[in-house]
Amino acid sequence: MSRNTPFSLAPGFHAVVIGGAGDIGAAISNLFCDLGATVTATGANDTDLARTLLKPREGLRLATLDVTDDDAVASFAQQHARVDALVNCAGILARDKEYEIATFMKVLDVNLTGTFRTCMSFQPLLAKTKGAIVNIASMNATLALPRIPAYCASKGGVVMLTKALALAWADDGIRVNAVAPGYIETAINAAGRTDRAHYQRIADRTAFKRWGQPEDIAGAVTFLCMPASQYATGTVVAVDGGFLAG
């Protein structure tokens, strides 16, 4: 791909993908690498890094990061000399257990406050490059499910955080957007997909009659980091196969 088009990344482009060891994060990281970027992808711990679908390749670095640790996030950001894009896709859920206060708070700490921590820590670096932030929200920011109240609340919060930071940091040249996936086949929903009737009901609700794959999310994320989207900020791009269109 030509480096001179609005749909390309600048020479030396570096993306930090928080949660990049996960299924959606790995697809995003792989596409950035395919487009010529260098990538730092994180997992919450060594176990996450061991199970990642990411394969070692030139320009890719893997690191552990606990997004609930203020000092760890700040220290991690300080390790970087240049960052052109920050993608936040670290996330957890706990079906049925989110009605317990401790679990509710944990989910918010990872999904919402963790996103805020990384945005704040990387803001000075992104201001230098007039870079982009893409936060991974969810269809559940607008369509609630009864078994995951904390997850729904956290993703709704991610949407509004995205909009607030877009307004706050526009003068720094930082664009802040979000991508809201629909039902994507990942490890986080593997247990639920064992119910084939449930699986098929969801597939039938989409326009394409299928669940999404992690790679279906990656294109929207990388586009929001390209010059072609330079006038887009504070927006949420739904990638849900038309689930919410009807």
Order of alpha helices (4+ residues) and beta strands (2+ residues): beta-alpha-beta-alpha-beta-alpha-beta-alpha-alpha-beta-alpha-beta-alpha-alpha-beta
